[in-house]
Amino acid sequence: MSSPLYDLHYHRLEKVRWDMADIPFDQIDRDAVSQETLDFVRVNCLMELSSLYATRMFLRDFRDNPDFCQFQSIWYFEEMRHYLVLREYLKVFGLEPDFTTLDQYDTELSPAPWPNTLAMHWCGELRLGRWYLNWARAADEPVLELIFRRIAEDEFRHAQCYEDFMHQALETDPTLLSAFANTAKWMLVNPQGDKHPTTYREGSDDGQAVIDHIGGYQAFLHRVQQMVPVDDELSLEKRVLKTLSRLAGEELASRSDLVRLTLRLNQETEKSQAS
């Protein structure tokens, strides 16, 4: 039986965890921040609040995996810290979200197969890490650059944790590779579509995504598209293919290889279910 990953991740992440006291809010250069940037940060802040809705989903859909549910205590804390640090930044300008109105953003995520959810979040964290690094490089204000870099580091570490849970799950049930590979393929195709828990409308009870409740999201998305280079998606694809190659025990050098793998796994699943 595998050792619990919660123990490993707790101690590993504890050693590198940053604190709000590390952020010099009193040194913010107000003149280096445009209204457009503040609008961007505000939408970003409210999107980070969606970790609350995701955590409810995780604890519900992964209830048979206490190890993963324990890990959520770490993930939830660190993700909500992203919301808080961005809120504290906005507070300097008097533009923080009104706490009394936060219920209007609440979104109930529908039940879904946990293997697909796990792979979706793994890819999503890898993508978000790259986004935050680009936002850090583009930031004209030093404190905001620091915040974006700290969040990027968290997202990459979270992706590694989810990858570890995928590997552990495959040790118990190798057939889960099909769900992981199919979800990864779906995440790599048309990344501007509904490919993140905050943008995935089919994953909510009322057919609305988190972003549908946040004013200014379209301007936010337009700026993201301008700031994220094509090379980032190529880098993400290489990272995903490298990991899936290890999990599948065969080299996946291209997206076409991944497509062939999913077709073969789907056929094997169909034969197994028919017998």
VENDACOR-V490280 format. One record per run of one state. SS is the DSSP state (@ for helix, = for strand, . for the rest). FROM is the first residue (numbers start at 1). TO is the last residue. If there is no record, write none. Layout:
ss->SS from->FROM to->TO
ss->SS from->FROM to->TO
This chain:
ss->. from->1 to->4
ss->@ from->5 to->16
ss->. from->17 to->19
ss->@ from->20 to->22
ss->. from->23 to->24
ss->@ from->25 to->27
ss->. from->28 to->29
ss->@ from->30 to->32
ss->. from->33 to->34
ss->@ from->35 to->48
ss->. from->49 to->50
ss->@ from->51 to->61
ss->. from->62 to->65
ss->@ from->66 to->91
ss->. from->92 to->98
ss->@ from->99 to->105
ss->. from->106 to->108
ss->= from->109 to->109
ss->. from->110 to->113
ss->@ from->114 to->138
ss->. from->139 to->141
ss->@ from->142 to->172
ss->. from->173 to->173
ss->@ from->174 to->188
ss->. from->189 to->200
ss->@ from->201 to->203
ss->= from->204 to->204
ss->. from->205 to->209
ss->@ from->210 to->213
ss->. from->214 to->216
ss->@ from->217 to->227
ss->. from->228 to->229
ss->@ from->230 to->248
ss->. from->249 to->254
ss->@ from->255 to->274
ss->. from->275 to->275
